[in-house]
């Protein structure tokens, strides 16, 4: 017989996305999450797995890049 606790099992999925911004890592994170939320419902969290900068020819930072793992619950 199922217990009260077993009736509330949820299953989550994790996907990985990459986002870039010329401004900052924080901006890249915000833009990536905003874009993902347009097509994925119920995002519950994000783990920043990698950060990288891209350099211009003169050695200055041209872009900030983040790789994120997003967690969201699957529908019943």
C-alpha positions in Angstrom: 0.0 0.0 0.0 1.5 3.4 -0.9 2.4 5.6 1.9 1.4 9.3 2.2 5.0 10.3 1.4 5.2 8.1 -1.8 2.3 9.9 -3.4 4.3 13.1 -3.8 7.2 11.9 -5.8 8.6 14.4 -8.3 11.0 13.8 -11.1 13.4 16.5 -12.3 15.4 16.9 -15.5 18.7 18.6 -15.9 19.8 20.3 -19.1 22.9 22.3 -19.9 23.0 25.7 -21.7 25.7 28.2 -22.5 25.2 31.9 -22.4 27.4 34.9 -23.3 27.4 38.6 -22.5 29.8 41.4 -23.3 29.1 42.9 -19.8 29.7 40.4 -17.0 29.2 36.8 -15.8 26.2 37.9 -13.9 24.6 39.4 -17.0 25.3 36.2 -19.0 23.6 34.1 -16.2 20.6 36.4 -16.2 20.2 36.4 -20.0 20.6 32.7 -20.2 18.0 32.1 -17.5 15.6 34.6 -19.0 15.8 33.0 -22.4 15.4 29.4 -21.0 12.4 30.4 -19.0 10.6 31.4 -22.2 10.5 27.8 -23.4 11.0 25.7 -20.2 8.4 25.9 -17.4 9.3 25.3 -13.7 13.0 25.9 -13.6 13.9 25.4 -10.0 17.6 26.1 -10.0 20.8 26.6 -11.9 24.4 25.4 -11.3 27.1 27.3 -12.9 29.5 24.6 -14.0 32.0 26.7 -15.9 33.0 30.3 -16.6 35.1 31.5 -19.4 36.2 34.9 -20.9 36.8 35.5 -24.6 39.5 38.0 -25.5 39.6 40.5 -28.3 42.7 40.9 -30.4 44.0 43.7 -28.1 43.8 41.3 -25.1 40.8 42.9 -23.4 37.8 40.8 -22.4 35.2 40.8 -25.2 32.7 38.3 -23.8 31.9 36.5 -20.6 30.6 33.0 -21.1 28.9 30.7 -18.6 27.9 27.0 -18.9 24.9 26.3 -16.7 23.0 23.2 -15.7 19.3 24.0 -15.2 17.0 21.8 -13.1 13.2 21.7 -13.7 10.4 19.4 -12.7 8.7 17.2 -15.2 5.0 17.4 -15.6 2.8 14.5 -14.4 
